[in-house]
Amino acid sequence: MKLVIGPSSHGLGKSISKLLSLDIVNLEWKIFPDGESYFRFLSKVDDDIILVHSLSPPQDKRILELFFLLKGLRSYGANDVILVLPYIAYMRQDKKFLEGEIISIEVLGELLSFYGVNKYVFVDVHSEEVLKFFKGRVIEVSAFPLFRNILLMYNLINPFVLAPDAKALKYAEVVAHGINAEYDYVVKKRDRSTGEVESYIKDLNVSGRDVILVDDIISTGGTIINATRILKKYGVNRIFACCTHGVFVGNAITNMYNAGVYEIISTDTIESYYSRVSVAPVIVSAIKSLVEG
């Protein structure tokens, strides 16, 4: 078995390689002046393959790169392929809201099936609905148990873990158990006459405490900023923003710090300066499960 590391997952791929003691396929990758991508395998791929490639921004380019790699693997004799997608583009487009809309994640799943992929490892997909679009054996792992060690390094003061909405409460629960803390979520209430959404924290005593905000994805940072502003009114101590997938669009980082966030912590599903937690251990466990059958 060999490991192919896509252009978006160099650091994570190398961590997985070390944990599994796998050879890495030498891959030449470059971008021509007009923006087109070029790939060439410099070593044999006629073996079982693990392909690690995050579909992080620029998402459309990363997706096309993925299919270049899959086509190359099939053309040059790869056997079984386990596809590790640390971050899945379009996973928030998993249902129709308006007539005429296209379910983008369904298209991705169909194309991957066309290329014969039937073994997947995902990390914290946005909803369970996403999984039904991928045929074969799919293992979803979570990064949130891994936040314990990094958070405990901060000598937290009576910590409280808070989800920015009810959907993210399951993540808050996992992190809270890891650091032996209380947890809850920000309540959102819509005014039926004006349509405006009011956010507030239930009757919780968070004054002087460190608060850890957790969510699966931070994109624009708007949800975290909204929660931070509310928390500031309650006199909290430090505010940590933790997520699995740090997309961080535009000025998201600056805006979160300006709102009062003390520290931003993400994982290497999308590699950046803020990737302080590696999901390699949980991905490796999932790969072993797929290999062992």
C-alpha positions, 0 to 999 in steps of 0.5 A: 500500500502506498500514499498519494498526497494531493496539493492541498494536504501536504502536512496532513499527508506526511503525518498520516505517512509517519503513523502508517509507515507508508511510502509516499508516491513521488508526485510532480505538480505544477501550475502553468502561467495560464493557471492550468494544473499539471501532474505526473507520477514519478514512482509506481502506483500499481498497488493499493493506494490511499489518496489524501486531498482536501477540497479546500478553497479554491474548491473548484480547482481542488475538485478538478485536481482530485479527478486528475489524480484519480484518472492517473491512478486508474491509468497507471494500474492502481488497485484499490483506492481509499479516498481521504477527503479531510474537507469536502467542498459543497457539503453545505449544499446537500438539499434543495431549498428552491425549485431549480437548485442543483444539489452540488454534493450529489454531483460530486458523489456521482462523479466519484462513483464513476471513477470507481471510488467506494471507500472514503474517510471524511472528517466532521461532515456538516450533516448526516445527509451528506453521507448518503451521496457517497456509495460504498464504505464511508467512515466519518471521524471527528476532530473534536476529541482531539482539542482536549490537549491543546486547550488544557495548555492554556490553564483554563479558568473555570471553562465553559464550552458553548456552541453558536447554535443548537446544531453544533451542541454535539460538538460542544458536548464532546469538547466539554467532556474532554476538559471536564467543563459545562456546555450549552448553546446560543439560543436564536429566536426569530421575531415573527413580525420583523423577521429579525433574529435575536441571539442570547445565552440562557441563564448561565453564569459565565462571568470571569470564565474562559469560554470555548466556542466550537463549530464544525466550520468557520467560514466568514466568522459571522456566527463566532463574532455574533456569539463573541459580542454576546459573551462580552456583555456577560463579562467572560474572561478569554474567548477561544474559537475552535473549529474542525474546518477553518475556511476563514474567508476574506477578513474572517480572522481579523474580524474575529480578533477585533470582536474579542476572540482571544485565540483561534484554533483549527485543524489541518483538514484545511492547512493554515497558520491556525491548524494547531490540531492534527486529525491524522490519528483519527484518519489513520484509525479509519483507514485501518478499519477500511483495510481490515474490512 
